[in-house]
Amino acid sequence: MGRSYLGEFEELVLLTVIVLGAGAYGVSIAEELRQRTNRTISLSAVHIALYRLEEKGFVTSQMGGATLSRGGRKKRLFMITTAGRNMLTEIQEIRNQFWYAIVNPAQ
C-alpha cells in the first residue's frame, strides 16, 4: 500500500474528531467546523471525509446509543487512531519547518 496523504478538509475533520473526543459524530463535527472556520460546511462532505479517513486507518467508528431526539436512531461515533495521531504530528512538523523557513529565510 502506498503512502496516505490528507487533504486540507480531511485534516480539519481529523483535528475536529480529536477536539470533540467521545462526542464526535457527523453533525457535531460539521457544527464545530462551521464555528471554528466560519465556513459553510456540508454534512455530506464531512461524512465523505470521515469514511475516507476510516478507509485510510486514521479513524475508527462505532454505533452509539439511540436517542429520542434522533427519533430512536443511533449515531456513528468516530475516534482517532494511533495512525491518525501520527499523521497529524507529521503534518504539524512539516508545516513548522515551512514557517521556520519563512521567518528565518537566511538559514
C-alpha positions in Angstrom: 0.0 0.0 0.0 1.3 3.5 -0.9 1.7 6.4 1.5 -1.6 8.1 2.6 -2.0 11.8 2.4 -4.5 14.2 3.8 -6.3 17.0 2.1 -6.9 20.2 4.0 -10.5 19.3 4.7 -9.6 15.8 5.9 -7.0 17.3 8.2 -9.6 19.7 9.6 -12.1 16.9 10.1 -9.4 14.7 11.8 -8.5 17.6 14.1 -12.2 18.1 15.0 -12.5 14.4 15.9 -9.8 15.0 18.5 -11.3 18.2 19.8 -14.7 16.6 20.3 -13.5 13.4 21.7 -16.2 10.8 22.5 -18.9 13.2 21.1 -17.5 13.2 17.5 -20.2 12.3 15.0 -21.2 13.8 11.7 -23.4 16.7 12.8 -21.2 17.7 15.8 -18.1 17.7 13.6 -19.9 19.8 10.9 -21.1 22.3 13.6 -17.6 22.6 15.2 -16.0 23.2 11.8 -18.6 25.9 11.0 -17.9 27.6 14.3 -14.1 27.4 14.1 -13.6 28.1 10.3 -16.5 30.5 9.7 -17.2 28.5 6.5 -20.3 26.8 5.1 -19.8 23.1 5.9 -21.8 20.4 4.1 -22.7 17.5 6.3 -22.3 15.1 3.3 -18.7 16.4 2.8 -18.0 15.7 6.4 -19.4 12.1 6.1 -17.3 11.6 2.9 -14.2 12.8 4.7 -14.9 10.6 7.7 -15.4 7.5 5.6 -12.2 8.3 3.6 -10.3 8.7 6.9 -11.7 5.4 8.1 -10.5 3.7 4.9 -7.0 5.1 5.5 -7.0 3.8 9.0 -6.9 7.3 10.7 -10.3 7.0 12.5 -12.5 4.1 13.7 -16.2 4.2 14.3 -18.9 2.5 16.3 -22.6 2.9 16.7 -23.6 4.9 19.8 -26.9 4.5 21.6 -30.3 5.5 20.2 -31.7 8.8 21.4 -35.3 10.2 21.4 -34.1 13.5 19.9 -32.9 11.5 16.8 -36.2 9.6 16.6 -34.6 6.4 18.0 -31.7 6.4 15.5 -28.2 5.7 16.6 -25.2 8.0 16.0 -22.0 6.7 14.3 -19.2 7.9 16.7 -15.7 8.4 15.4 -12.4 8.1 17.3 -8.9 8.9 16.1 -6.4 6.0 15.8 -2.7 6.0 16.6 -2.0 6.2 12.8 -4.2 9.3 12.7 -2.4 11.0 15.5 1.0 10.1 13.9 -0.2 11.6 10.6 -1.2 14.9 12.3 2.1 15.1 14.1 3.9 14.6 10.8 1.9 17.3 9.1 2.5 19.7 12.0 6.2 19.1 11.8 6.3 19.8 8.1 4.2 22.9 8.5 6.5 24.1 11.3 9.6 23.6 9.1 8.0 25.8 6.4 7.0 28.5 8.9 10.5 28.5 10.4 12.0 28.9 6.8 9.6 31.8 6.2 10.6 33.6 9.5 14.3 32.7 9.1 14.9 32.9 5.3 18.7 33.1 5.5 19.1 29.7 7.1 
